[in-house]
Amino acid sequence: MHNQINQKKNVDLFWDHTNIQSFLNSPNTTVWYWDIESDAVLITKGVEELCGYKREDFIHNPTIWKNNIVHPEDREIIVQNEKIHLNGKHTIYEYRIVQPNGSIRWVRDHGIPITDKNGNTVRVYGVLADITELKSTQQELLEKQEQIEAIIDSVDIIVWSYDYETNKTIYSASSKKIYGIDPKAFDENPGLWRQVVHPDDLKYVVNKHQELLAGHIISLEYRIIRPNDGKIRWINDRGIPKFNTRGEVIGINGVKVDITKNKMADQKIRFMALHDTLTGLPNRNLLYDYLQNLLTNTEEMTNRKLAVAFIDLDRFKLVNDSLGHHYGDLLLNHAAFRLKQHISQEDMIARQGGDEFILILENKEKHEIDSILNQILHSFATPFHLEKEEVYISPSIGVSFYPKDGTDADTLIKNADSAMYYAKSVGKNNYKYFEASHPEHAISSIKLDKHLRNAFKNNEFELFYQPYVDSHTGQIKGIEALIRWMNPKYGNVSPATFIPIAEETGLIVQLGEWVLRRACKEIKQWHEEGYPKVVLAVNVSIRQFNDDRFTTIVQSILEESRLEPHFLELEITETIMQNTAESMQIISKLKELGVKIAIDDFGTGYSSLSVLKDVSLDKLKIDRSFVVQIGSEKASIISTIIQLGKNLDLQVVAEGVETNAQHEFLREANCDFIQGYKVSKPAPLHVLKNLYKKS
């Protein structure tokens, strides 16, 4: 009894004079602590919930775990691992526990001993994981054993403890794996940790360490350089000071986690979010941020020169349509490489989208800009060698100047775009500076806008459909509606031409409603005629999505067409998700109607993974720019996206599939559906009816 009172006092001292209560009381933290000298055992709230016993039960009876909770047949495992802990070695072992109600749970226990300078174990930390579900599906566990082991091995943690009086730091054995240094070396050389920290981060780390010694809990991230191989690792370091009864700091307990993989993944995701996946150039998002940041610093811009050059590749569409997207992508890569050769480090080149590029030229006189643009034109005079093909293209370039032609990013880019169209109108393969007196582009847009408005009443629009199929069975599962415009004067006008005008003028809302109404009606008729019960996919623009009447219109069209809501899938872009709060509300209303939601062209914009997790989505559609990388060293990206979709319980559709090799890769990667010329080109519904039999 006297021994129990002493144990409780020791526990209370530890409990009251450390700042780890918030950590220990977390229901998600399943950690146990065994102090060898006092034989005291502490458990976190998570362990209480796992085993069904209270923390007080362990205080009164330190042997309760081994003698009462552990399954009688597994108690020898505990005894064996205690001996291993006392020898200073960490263990990972599995056994059964019995809850008070008789329920049996399987746990995996990771014990980490902490040794003193003599190599004697003074305490042991442990982390429990409930693996009952894994054990109940043993066959599945065996099949995925390699994957599970890889995940376990990827969690690299060092438990460390610093004693203020002796100036000694004790590290767990795992420091050998992370630091490449035997933990005893830290004990022999207390200042060794400073030598390992990256020089650029050392001051920051030392300052944080001083906060620890002052009694503050800290959490920081920094780099280390491993002495044995010179490799840089990222460390997340958390420290909690220990106090004596007078409130003085007497030491520190801490945990270091190797977060290098997370950092690399974050950097990769950030790079993908801000760079074009095809050319590796900065994308539209990074370009606008960069340009806007320059322009908002008005004091710095007072004496600076800045020009925006908008570049469009002449004849690119002809090459892309005649030779195929593969050659089109090769051409874009080669063109991007040539453009980069003619700009300095202080300038920026970005891919605006499609075959459009933008240069930001700083501190250049007009004659210097003339020289750069002429060099670019001259470099394009040489043919592009694309595997077995040789093609010629040229650039048309428009230039605007700050502040003469605009003081914000949108205006400067718009006016450079206008000057580029003027350059095209006077012969292409040249450059023009923006002049307000050049009306050609504005007039052509106005004329096209007028024809676009008349197209509704003249019944010039029609719908084409492109199916997507199960990648494993080949069965048709869905059809995407695509608008086409045949104008009496201009002929077949590309959606890439008239959709941006419809967006700019607001006609896109009316156009989107027409597509949705017509498509729902036609697919309902397809169903009634006995063709496969496919899902109808319809693209939704930002303006259409944000229209106050959108959900009401969707409901009205569904009622009018009598199409069951679960057969309608609305495709939105990642850009829509940037306004998270409003977007989630609209999506929630649509889901209440029973409509499915898909993210279109995934990977070309920017999506927070947390947003994707929180929003109720049904599908990810992988942009074709990733599919064309199949067969290259970048193919792993598409596998990562597919796995991401699976982890979020989303179905995945790959767009732009053209070859058997692409199809085979996607099938092996467990992509659900494929869409593209490999399946079918977009066609009117009556043409597709010839491809599919009635059920």
Secondary structure as UniProt FT lines:
FT   HELIX           2..16
FT   HELIX           21..24
FT   TURN            27..28
FT   STRAND          31..35
FT   TURN            36..39
FT   STRAND          40..43
FT   HELIX           45..51
FT   HELIX           55..60
FT   TURN            62..63
FT   HELIX           65..69
FT   HELIX           72..74
FT   HELIX           75..86
FT   TURN            87..88
FT   STRAND          91..98
FT   TURN            100..101
FT   STRAND          104..115
FT   TURN            117..118
FT   STRAND          121..130
FT   HELIX           132..136
FT   HELIX           138..143
FT   HELIX           145..154
FT   STRAND          157..163
FT   TURN            164..167
FT   STRAND          168..171
FT   TURN            173..174
FT   HELIX           175..179
FT   HELIX           183..188
FT   TURN            190..191
FT   HELIX           192..196
FT   HELIX           199..213
FT   TURN            214..215
FT   STRAND          218..225
FT   TURN            227..229
FT   STRAND          232..243
FT   TURN            245..246
FT   STRAND          249..258
FT   HELIX           260..274
FT   TURN            277..279
FT   HELIX           284..296
FT   HELIX           298..301
FT   TURN            302..303
FT   STRAND          306..314
FT   HELIX           316..323
FT   HELIX           325..340
FT   TURN            341..342
FT   TURN            345..346
FT   STRAND          348..353
FT   TURN            354..355
FT   STRAND          356..362
FT   HELIX           366..379
FT   TURN            380..381
FT   STRAND          384..386
FT   TURN            387..388
FT   STRAND          389..391
FT   STRAND          394..402
FT   TURN            403..405
FT   HELIX           409..425
FT   TURN            426..427
FT   STRAND          431..433
FT   TURN            436..437
FT   HELIX           440..457
FT   TURN            458..459
FT   STRAND          461..470
FT   TURN            471..473
FT   STRAND          476..487
FT   TURN            488..490
FT   STRAND          491..493
FT   HELIX           495..505
FT   HELIX           507..528
FT   TURN            529..530
FT   STRAND          535..539
FT   HELIX           542..546
FT   TURN            548..549
FT   HELIX           550..561
FT   HELIX           565..567
FT   STRAND          568..573
FT   HELIX           574..578
FT   HELIX           580..593
FT   STRAND          596..602
FT   HELIX           609..614
FT   STRAND          619..622
FT   HELIX           624..627
FT   TURN            628..631
FT   TURN            633..634
FT   HELIX           635..647
FT   TURN            648..649
FT   STRAND          651..654
FT   HELIX           660..668
FT   TURN            669..670
FT   STRAND          673..675
FT   TURN            677..679
FT   HELIX           685..688
FT   TURN            689..691
//
